[in-house]
């Protein structure tokens, strides 16, 4: 696996299934905002695979400019990406109760944020 973060999309970038590497990685990082998806990854044993754990570490480049600005949900996406760096969290997210607690926390944060409008 190439350890260099992709450049933001260019017109001549190779496509994988019709999408650029940048688009694929952006979509995946954004999907990490969903705690039920994290629970699914754990239930499928992805979070115990060394290659997948290395991929999660590689994806930390999304926490820095210029990549950060492309995320629609940077708060939960990056929070969960950071939590996934911890072995204990990767083990614990198999619990539906933890996934539900994270989802509830996310909804509460969203409601609280919108109260300021």
Secondary structure, DSSP 4 states (H G I P E B T S, - for coil): ---SPPPSP-TT--EETTEEHHHHHHHHHHHTT-HHHHHHHHHTTGGG-HHHHHHHHHGGGGGSTTGGGG-SSHHHHHHHHHHTTSHHHHHHTTSHHHHHHHHHHHHHHHHHHHHT-
